[in-house]
Amino acid sequence: MEWRVVDTDFSKGRLGNEQAVSFDDLVTFHGHWCDGLVVGAVGLGEALHTLYPSAPIDRTDLRIISRSSPCLTDVAVMLTGARAQFGTFQVSDTIPALYIVQRISDGKTVSVALRPGVKPERVDSLGRLAVQQLLSPCGLDSLQAIEEHFGKDLLAMDPKEAFIISEIPAFTWPAASGPTFTKTDILNKNAPRCASSTQRP
């Protein structure tokens, strides 16, 4: 599983640096393989395909709100390029979905939700106990096995059967809760190319 993305080509550069981000890259960035990473990657991947059906994902033109799961937030940051310090990444457990993602240039916004019944209830019930540090060592091993089974089952499913992608018309992006800064590596992303490769500033 991988996604084609496009970014700028240097610290003050133009849009056009295309590359692939793989699920293995996400695992390395996150630190381990887990079902939450699979949920985030497959679900957000479907949403990004809706926004970019036949083109690379433009990571200079996206912002996203994610639920607070470490897995979901890491997927959000890596696949969209969004960052809190630039006002393009927020975390909220009050959103009625896993993600809300917006293409900044035209405001098109979609939400990503897992269909009811896809995720086994035991994953969440045992997970809540684990967060409270109430599972025994063997209980933790059991939870890991259940999560791995669910993640592998999800990878085998048609994403459209597992996730609901819904457009949100006229979505108003919430104000950032803290200070934001200018993302200087995208300011010249639409600058024309130099007419001569020997020309100097």
N, C-alpha and C positions, 0 to 999 in steps of 0.2 A: 504494500500500500504506500503510495507516494503522491505528492501534490506538486504541480508546477507553479512556481511563484516568480514574481518579477519585482526587483528593487532598483535603486539607483546604483550607478557604477563606481562611485567613490564618495568621499566625505562631503563634497559639494556638487555631486554629479547629476547626470541625466538618467531618466528612467530607461531601462533596457537590459539590466543584468538578470537574465533568466537562469534559474537553477531549480533543482529538485529538493524537496524536503521529504524524507521517508519516515515511516513509522519507527524504524530503528533509530533515526535521529531524535525523535520525540522521546523514546525510551532512554537514550543516553542523557538527554537534557533533563528529564524528569528524575532519573535515578533508578528506575525499575519498571518492569512490565507489570501492568495491573489492569483490572477490568475498567476502572475509571478512565484510564488513558484511552482504552478502546472506545468507550462511550463518547468521550470528548472528540476523539479523532474522527470517528465515523460520522457522528452527528454534525460536527462543525464542517467536516468535509462536504457533506450534503448541502449545507447552507451556502458554503462558498461556491459550490458548483451552480447553485441557483443564481448567485450574483455574477459569476464568471463561467457561463456554460461552455464557451469555446475559446477561452483565452486564459493565460496564466493569471493566478491570483495576484492582484496588485496590492502588495503589502504597504504601499505608501498612501493608500486611499481607503483604509478601513479603520473602524473603531468598534469596540465590543464591550458588552457587559456580560460578566460570567458569574455563575454561582461560585461560592467560596472554596469548593473542593480543590485541594492542591493539584489533583490530576486535571480537572477542567481548566483551571487558570493557566497551568503550564501549556496546555494545548492551545488555548486562546492566544497567548502571547506569541508562541512560536509560529502558528499558522497565519496570523493576521499582521504580525509586526507591531501590534498596538502596545503602548507603554503608558503607565499612569502619569509619569512626569510630563508627558506631552499631551495629556488630556484625551487620550484615545483608548484607555483601558480603565474599566471600573469593575468593582466586585460588589454584588448584592445578592442576598438570599431572599429578597422580596419579589424578584422578577418571577413571572409565572412560566418559566422555561429554564432550560440549562444555560442558554445563551440568547442574547439579542445582539445581532451584528448589523452594522450599517456601512454602506458604501458612501463615503463622505461627499463625493463629487455630485451625486444626484439625489442623495438622501434615501435611496431604496434600503429598506430595513426588513430583516426577517428574524423570526425566532426559531429556536431549535428545542424540541421537546421529545422525550422518549415516550413511545406509545405505552399506554397502560398495559400491564401484564407481561411486558417484555423482560423486565428485570425481576428475578426471583425475590420475593419478600424477605427471605432469609438473609440475603446480602445486606439489606438495610438494617434489619433487626439485630443481627449479630454485629454489624458495623457500629451501630450505636453503642452496644455494650463494649466493643473494643475501644472506642473513643473515650469511654468512661473508665477504661482500664479494668474492666470487670470480667474479661475472658481469661480462662486458664491458658497455660501454654498449649495444651492440646486443642482448646477452643480456638486459639489463634490459627493453629495449623488447619483446622477444619474450615475456618473462614477463608483462608488463603485458597484452599482447594475449591471451595464453592465459587469464589470470585474468578478463579482461573477458568473454571468450567463455563461460567456465564460469559466471560470475555471471548472465549473461543467460539461459543455458540453464536454470539453477536457477530463475530467476524465472518461466520458462515452464512449469515442472513442477508437478504436483500435489504440494503439500508432504508429503502422506501417503506418496507414493512415494519421497520424498527423505530423510525423517527417521523415526526410531524414537522415539516418546515412551513411556516405560515408568514405571509407578508403582513407587515404592520404599516398601514397607510399613514402618512403625515406624522411619523413618530418624532417627538421632540426630544432631542438628546439632553439628558440631565446635566446640570452644571457640575464641574469637578469639585470635589470636596476640599482639595488642597491646591497649592500653587502649581501652575503649569509653565512649561518652558518651550521655546521655539525649537522645533526639530530641524536643525540646520542642514541635514544631509538630504532633504527633499525640496529645498527652496528652489533649486534650479532644475527640477525633474523634467520640466517641459521646455527647457531652453533649446534653441536650435543648435545644430552641429556646426562646428567651425568649417568654413569653406575650404580652408587649406590646412593640412596637417602640420605645416611648418610655421603657421601664423602664431605669434606670441601675444600675450595680453597687452 
